[in-house]
């Protein structure tokens, strides 16, 4: 885990160097923070099931930094009026999210009394992730006009990539309660695993792609509020500590974030 945290800070240092060089080119900066809710879509529960989607939800926290191409901090003046400068920002962030996971849906209904249903009900976990990465945000409306107070809302869309350090937890109350004993888990996973692990509490690192839509609200001349809905897809299927090989496992882990934040313009 320490190794992956070091990777995160090395990447954060690289982002910081890029941002420092941008300051020397005359761009301005914004900083902020957000809190949010995460709906984790994993191998727990039943696909496209409302109870699963609402039950396997967690929390998120993050700090953000923006490069604002429309304004120059070194001279308190606007930059060259180009479409890119007036409609794009680069966002970097470091964030954390945590979700408790259980099995929901038809296979764990209370009226099911089979051994397999008991094993699923006894199995729980936790997904805990640290993210660091960058996004390119596009504002259809003029950034300059929004900064000047011409309108109160500035919608945006974004796409980017995050490096992720994950640290899942696997638990079971079935049998001897040992998460290393495959007999304590749903036997169908073991049958199709061909000897490969299908539950794991090993920490690791991977990449993910993110995309989001949202809007800013002009609070004061030098501050905004924002709300965003973000989709994140991981390139690893052990983010949740479970990677079964049943036909229903058609995609790697992903989640939805709903974030609310505050941004301050560095003058």
VEXDREN-549425 format. One line per field, with one value per residue (C-alpha): residue number from 1; residue in three letters; x, y, z. Coordinates in steps of 0.001 Angstrom, whole numbers, m for minus. Layout:
N
nr <- (NUM  ...);
rest <- (ALA  ...);
u <- (X  ...);
v <- (Y  ...);
w <- (Z  ...);
REM end
This chain:
267
nr <- (1  2  3  4  5  6  7  8  9  10  11  12  13  14  15  16  17  18  19  20  21  22  23  24  25  26  27  28  29  30  31  32  33  34  35  36  37  38  39  40  41  42  43  44  45  46  47  48  49  50  51  52  53  54  55  56  57  58  59  60  61  62  63  64  65  66  67  68  69  70  71  72  73  74  75  76  77  78  79  80  81  82  83  84  85  86  87  88  89  90  91  92  93  94  95  96  97  98  99  100  101  102  103  104  105  106  107  108  109  110  111  112  113  114  115  116  117  118  119  120  121  122  123  124  125  126  127  128  129  130  131  132  133  134  135  136  137  138  139  140  141  142  143  144  145  146  147  148  149  150  151  152  153  154  155  156  157  158  159  160  161  162  163  164  165  166  167  168  169  170  171  172  173  174  175  176  177  178  179  180  181  182  183  184  185  186  187  188  189  190  191  192  193  194  195  196  197  198  199  200  201  202  203  204  205  206  207  208  209  210  211  212  213  214  215  216  217  218  219  220  221  222  223  224  225  226  227  228  229  230  231  232  233  234  235  236  237  238  239  240  241  242  243  244  245  246  247  248  249  250  251  252  253  254  255  256  257  258  259  260  261  262  263  264  265  266  267);
rest <- (UNK  UNK  UNK  UNK  UNK  UNK  UNK  UNK  UNK  UNK  UNK  UNK  UNK  UNK  UNK  UNK  UNK  UNK  UNK  UNK  UNK  UNK  UNK  UNK  UNK  UNK  UNK  UNK  UNK  UNK  UNK  UNK  UNK  UNK  UNK  UNK  UNK  UNK  UNK  UNK  UNK  UNK  UNK  UNK  UNK  UNK  UNK  UNK  UNK  UNK  UNK  UNK  UNK  UNK  UNK  UNK  UNK  UNK  UNK  UNK  UNK  UNK  UNK  UNK  UNK  UNK  UNK  UNK  UNK  UNK  UNK  UNK  UNK  UNK  UNK  UNK  UNK  UNK  UNK  UNK  UNK  UNK  UNK  UNK  UNK  UNK  UNK  UNK  UNK  UNK  UNK  UNK  UNK  UNK  UNK  UNK  UNK  UNK  UNK  UNK  UNK  UNK  UNK  UNK  UNK  UNK  UNK  UNK  UNK  UNK  UNK  UNK  UNK  UNK  UNK  UNK  UNK  UNK  UNK  UNK  UNK  UNK  UNK  UNK  UNK  UNK  UNK  UNK  UNK  UNK  UNK  UNK  UNK  UNK  UNK  UNK  UNK  UNK  UNK  UNK  UNK  UNK  UNK  UNK  UNK  UNK  UNK  UNK  UNK  UNK  UNK  UNK  UNK  UNK  UNK  UNK  UNK  UNK  UNK  UNK  UNK  UNK  UNK  UNK  UNK  UNK  UNK  UNK  UNK  UNK  UNK  UNK  UNK  UNK  UNK  UNK  UNK  UNK  UNK  UNK  UNK  UNK  UNK  UNK  UNK  UNK  UNK  UNK  UNK  UNK  UNK  UNK  UNK  UNK  UNK  UNK  UNK  UNK  UNK  UNK  UNK  UNK  UNK  UNK  UNK  UNK  UNK  UNK  UNK  UNK  UNK  UNK  UNK  UNK  UNK  UNK  UNK  UNK  UNK  UNK  UNK  UNK  UNK  UNK  UNK  UNK  UNK  UNK  UNK  UNK  UNK  UNK  UNK  UNK  UNK  UNK  UNK  UNK  UNK  UNK  UNK  UNK  UNK  UNK  UNK  UNK  UNK  UNK  UNK  UNK  UNK  UNK  UNK  UNK  UNK  UNK  UNK  UNK  UNK  UNK  UNK  UNK  UNK  UNK  UNK  UNK  UNK);
u <- (0  2865  4352  1115  798  4330  3277  352  2557  5114  2304  992  4483  4531  1150  2451  5450  3160  1016  4076  5270  1792  2001  5214  3327  852  m2212  m4250  m5240  m8224  m8364  m11268  m12683  m15702  m17720  m19931  m21764  m20595  m22763  m20427  m21256  m19339  m19605  m21697  m25450  m27468  m26808  m29289  m30967  m32160  m31604  m28019  m27321  m28776  m27421  m23817  m23165  m20474  m18766  m16127  m13834  m11411  m9315  m9067  m6920  m7765  m5636  m7663  m6502  m8821  m7056  m3416  m2489  847  m771  m4398  m5554  m7269  m5232  m5434  m9055  m9089  m11811  m9669  m8754  m12371  m13965  m11508  m9869  m7532  m8520  m6263  m7380  m6567  m9579  m10684  m13799  m15061  m18034  m19385  m20544  m23164  m25179  m28684  m31359  m33171  m30380  m30421  m34170  m35289  m37399  m34296  m32935  m30257  m26603  m25626  m27996  m26550  m23022  m23993  m25740  m22677  m20265  m19503  m16688  m15409  m13893  m11499  m9618  m7225  m7322  m5043  m5494  m6464  m9499  m10088  m13252  m15261  m17573  m20031  m20535  m17774  m15529  m14731  m18373  m19137  m16193  m17487  m20935  m22780  m24675  m24915  m24518  m21721  m22433  m19490  m18531  m15217  m13112  m9850  m7817  m7065  m4384  m5993  m4544  m7133  m7350  m10379  m11628  m13199  m15261  m17579  m19519  m20096  m18357  m15018  m15259  m11895  m11869  m9048  m11251  m13063  m15642  m17066  m18145  m20693  m19621  m20464  m17567  m15114  m16458  m15705  m12516  m10206  m8080  m7684  m8540  m12001  m11887  m8903  m8098  m4751  m4125  m3030  m3009  m4590  m5778  m9299  m11124  m13549  m16157  m18554  m21198  m22084  m22381  m20775  m22721  m21156  m21144  m18884  m16400  m13660  m15620  m17958  m20042  m20234  m22143  m21157  m22204  m19155  m18752  m15532  m14453  m11563  m9148  m9108  m11902  m10594  m11394  m14209  m12239  m14393  m13777  m15932  m15975  m19716  m21332  m23035  m19619  m19552  m17583  m14918  m15812  m17170  m18976  m21019  m20111  m22393  m20142  m20778  m17872  m16448  m13851  m11757  m9953  m6348  m5900);
v <- (0  2386  1779  2822  5942  6922  6544  8844  11553  11214  11756  14650  16192  15895  17604  20328  20893  21233  23737  25738  26017  27173  29976  31150  31343  33761  31612  31909  29279  28156  25831  24097  21091  18829  16211  13677  10387  7341  4556  1615  m761  m3949  m7739  m7521  m7858  m7999  m5951  m3102  m3699  m589  m2119  m2998  427  2299  m51  m178  3529  5465  8822  10834  13759  15652  18745  20266  22706  24425  26101  29033  30000  33020  35182  36084  36324  38029  41151  40951  40950  38651  36367  36326  35877  32410  29783  27390  30030  31075  27614  25134  24569  21847  20284  18186  16532  14154  12388  9530  7368  4546  2219  m612  m3528  m6228  m8577  m7405  m8710  m11914  m14325  m13187  m12764  m13623  m16543  m18287  m20792  m22539  m22805  m20682  m17883  m18005  m17688  m14636  m12982  m13608  m12056  m8348  m6029  m2520  m592  2188  4160  7078  8893  11410  12655  15314  16265  18651  20660  22264  25227  25934  29463  32065  31694  35421  36440  34073  35469  39002  38073  38092  34981  32907  29382  27888  24287  22066  18622  16894  13853  12647  9883  9022  6847  4782  3131  633  m1206  m3538  m5461  m8937  m10371  m13316  m14572  m18013  m21202  m20501  m16845  m17089  m14929  m17112  m20233  m20516  m22863  m19899  m18197  m18887  m22176  m21067  m18597  m21337  m23674  m21290  m19759  m22522  m22103  m18337  m16199  m14689  m12829  m10754  m8107  m7330  m3651  m2571  221  771  3451  4646  6904  9553  11740  14181  16818  19610  23313  26126  28789  32243  32878  35939  37603  35228  32097  29531  26592  23532  20291  17397  13880  11754  8299  6396  3106  1128  m1036  m3665  m5884  m6353  m2799  m4284  m7394  m9676  m10826  m13801  m15355  m15965  m14794  m11960  m10342  m8448  m5360  m4283  m2216  1297  3923  7113  10179  13085  15870  19288  21691  25148  26905  29964  32041  32839  36563);
w <- (0  854  m2595  m4284  m2116  m3157  m6798  m6158  m4685  m7496  m9991  m7902  m8010  m11794  m12015  m9709  m11970  m14977  m13096  m11984  m15565  m16595  m14030  m15657  m18952  m17383  m16754  m13569  m11035  m9002  m6004  m4344  m2543  m2856  m1009  m2664  m2773  m4741  m6169  m6756  m9611  m8887  m8827  m5650  m6081  m9285  m12418  m13060  m9710  m7849  m4402  m5335  m6804  m3828  m1169  m2356  m1985  m177  313  m1520  m665  m2868  m3487  m6950  m8884  m12173  m14802  m16133  m19627  m19912  m17328  m16581  m12925  m13631  m15108  m13856  m17461  m19932  m22169  m25960  m26956  m28532  m28441  m26392  m23791  m23370  m23219  m21647  m18270  m17028  m13730  m11517  m8312  m5517  m4050  m1831  m1861  322  m198  1951  m198  279  m1913  m2775  m5145  m5933  m4920  m1273  m737  2777  1520  125  2660  584  1590  m1418  m384  3137  1732  m326  2619  4804  2289  2542  1585  1255  m1629  m638  m3292  m3635  m6970  m8589  m12129  m14616  m16695  m19557  m18871  m21664  m20994  m23853  m22511  m22359  m19310  m19471  m19422  m16558  m14550  m15196  m13867  m17175  m16083  m12911  m14262  m16362  m17435  m18343  m19591  m18895  m19762  m18284  m16637  m13001  m11440  m8658  m5570  m4280  m960  m778  2247  2097  4975  5555  8561  7017  8216  9848  8708  6985  3815  2448  2538  m809  745  2660  m573  m3305  m4902  m8449  m8382  m7421  m10118  m12980  m11560  m12864  m9776  m10086  m7052  m7183  m3853  m2780  m175  m1833  m2463  m5911  m8447  m11831  m14238  m14850  m17284  m16045  m17677  m16089  m16623  m14261  m13716  m11775  m9929  m9493  m5742  m5593  m7945  m6752  m5838  m7383  m6244  m8468  m8815  m11079  m11985  m12806  m14341  m13622  m15218  m13725  m15706  m12942  m11639  m8079  m6928  m4824  m3761  m5964  m9539  m10407  m13876  m14242  m17516  m15607  m15028  m18319  m17251  m14814  m11762  m12254  m10239  m10313  m8257  m7342  m6073  m4548  m4260  m3710  m5900  m5110  m7736  m6820  m7487);
REM end
